[in-house]
Amino acid sequence: MKKLIEMTGVTKDFLQADNVISALKETNFTAYEGELIGIVGPSGSGKSTFLTILGGLQKPTTGRVLLNGKPFSELDVKEKSKIRLENIGFILQASNLIPFLTIQEQMVLYNKITKSKVNQSWMDELFSKLDVEKLKNKYPNELSGGERQRCAIAKALYHQPSVIFADEPTASLDTNRAFEVVKLLAKETKEQKKATIMVTHDERMLAYCDKVFEIIDGVIRQRELSE
């Protein structure tokens, strides 16, 4: 399987007064194509630091991040922003949809920013797969929580990123909608050969993950799926 994103020897330290706080201790991590990976751990354990370093939003103190086999963490801010736009999709707890744009306009916004051609056939395929065709001309406040999250998945997949970060994507959903969203995410991850990294506090969602990692006090370890 192809490695899509990789951390090697990554640490993150912060200076607090005269003390050095180790938010992330030496970490090695690899996500392969077709994998949905669950990340769990208590609040303040280092999950956010882990995600923001993987996503290029902050630099590691030591070590490096590779995206599609190429150095990512060493790039400057402008280069990282360009690569994030092209290669990374984000699905957030609040669905991350722009309130004053319809669902279809949200998709097309990517093409306007990148000055690229609208891929209508792929957009229509996503709408069909995620069962949101009838929602494309609606605004986010006209949708239910589950509908917004399905639309957010469509938006995250539209520009065909290699890696998706899903940060508590089911936190605001009821049980049925939460399972529906994670099932769809797992299915699309495998079919489109993406790597999806999902932070969740809902242990029930881990049943759909190929791997689960736990972060406690800045230390990451892989869980056995039977744990």
Buried (B, 14 or more C-beta within 10 A) or exposed (E): EEBBBBBBEBBBBEEEEEEEEBBBBBBEBBBBBBBBBBBBBEEEBBBBBBBBBBBBEBBBBEBBBBBBEEEBBEBEEEEBEEBBEBBBBBBBBBBBBEEEBBBBBBBBBBBEEEEEEBBEEBBEEBBEBBEBEEBBEBBBEEBEBBBBBBBBBBBBBBBEBBBBBBBBBBBBBEEEBBBBBBEBBBBBBBEBBBBBBBBBEBEEBBEBBBBBBBBBEBBBEEBEEEE
